[in-house]
Amino acid sequence: MDNVYLISVEDCCTNYNIEIEFINALESHGLLTPTLQKEHRYINHDHLHELEKFITMYYEMDINMEGMEVITRLLDEMKTLREEMRILKNRLYL
């Protein structure tokens, strides 16, 4: 069974020097899904890279939540298309 490492939302906010409202906004826009355990919210260690990406977009690049939604959706679509293209190329070579 895989070990799941969770970090409290409060600890993330302290370590990254961000507001809890930012995490709430990411959650309400469907960009981040914290885990709820015993009435506390946690972020999976595996999702910290995504959180860091959103922090960079929002605080350093001044991209709003709606822009981050669009960017995330387009990046996901590109990833899917690349995978489909890889599969089709493999079929071609067979």
C-alpha positions as CSV (number, residue, x, y, z in Angstrom):
1,M,0.0,0.0,0.0
2,D,1.3,3.5,-0.9
3,N,2.1,5.9,1.9
4,V,0.2,9.1,1.7
5,Y,1.9,12.1,3.2
6,L,-0.4,15.0,4.1
7,I,0.5,18.5,5.0
8,S,-2.0,20.7,6.8
9,V,-3.4,23.7,4.9
10,E,-2.3,26.0,7.7
11,D,1.3,24.6,7.5
12,C,1.3,25.1,3.7
13,C,0.1,28.7,4.1
14,T,2.8,29.4,6.6
15,N,5.6,27.8,4.7
16,Y,4.7,29.4,1.3
17,N,3.7,32.7,2.9
18,I,0.2,32.6,1.3
19,E,-3.3,33.3,2.7
20,I,-5.8,30.5,3.5
21,E,-8.2,32.4,1.2
22,F,-5.9,31.5,-1.7
23,I,-6.2,27.8,-1.0
24,N,-10.0,28.3,-0.6
25,A,-10.2,30.0,-4.0
26,L,-8.2,27.2,-5.6
27,E,-10.5,24.7,-4.1
28,S,-13.7,26.5,-5.1
29,H,-12.4,26.8,-8.7
30,G,-11.6,23.0,-8.7
31,L,-7.9,23.6,-9.1
32,L,-6.9,21.9,-5.8
33,T,-8.7,19.3,-3.7
34,P,-7.6,19.2,-0.1
35,T,-8.2,16.1,1.9
36,L,-10.5,16.4,4.9
37,Q,-9.6,14.4,8.0
38,K,-11.0,14.9,11.5
39,E,-12.3,18.4,10.5
40,H,-8.9,19.6,9.3
41,R,-7.9,20.1,5.7
42,Y,-4.7,18.6,4.3
43,I,-2.8,18.8,1.0
44,N,-1.4,15.6,-0.4
45,H,2.4,15.8,-0.6
46,D,2.1,14.7,-4.3
47,H,0.1,17.9,-5.0
48,L,2.6,20.4,-3.7
49,H,4.1,20.8,-7.1
50,E,0.7,21.9,-8.5
51,L,0.3,24.3,-5.5
52,E,3.7,25.8,-6.2
53,K,2.7,26.2,-9.9
54,F,-0.5,28.0,-8.9
55,I,1.4,30.2,-6.4
56,T,3.8,31.3,-9.2
57,M,1.0,32.0,-11.6
58,Y,-1.1,34.0,-9.1
59,Y,1.5,35.9,-7.1
60,E,4.4,36.3,-9.5
61,M,2.7,36.3,-12.9
62,D,-0.5,38.1,-11.7
63,I,-2.8,35.5,-13.3
64,N,-6.3,35.4,-11.8
65,M,-8.2,32.2,-10.9
66,E,-10.2,32.1,-14.1
67,G,-6.9,32.4,-16.1
68,M,-5.4,29.6,-14.1
69,E,-8.4,27.4,-14.8
70,V,-8.0,27.9,-18.5
71,I,-4.3,27.4,-18.4
72,T,-4.7,24.2,-16.4
73,R,-7.4,22.9,-18.7
74,L,-5.3,23.6,-21.8
75,L,-2.2,21.9,-20.3
76,D,-4.3,18.9,-19.4
77,E,-5.6,18.7,-23.0
78,M,-2.1,19.0,-24.4
79,K,-0.9,16.2,-22.2
80,T,-3.8,14.0,-23.4
81,L,-3.1,14.9,-27.0
82,R,0.6,14.1,-26.6
83,E,-0.3,10.7,-25.1
84,E,-2.8,10.0,-27.9
85,M,-0.1,11.0,-30.5
86,R,2.4,8.7,-28.8
87,I,0.0,5.8,-29.0
88,L,-0.8,6.5,-32.6
89,K,2.9,6.7,-33.5
90,N,3.5,3.4,-31.8
91,R,0.7,1.8,-33.8
92,L,2.1,3.2,-37.0
93,Y,5.5,1.6,-36.4
94,L,3.9,-1.8,-35.8
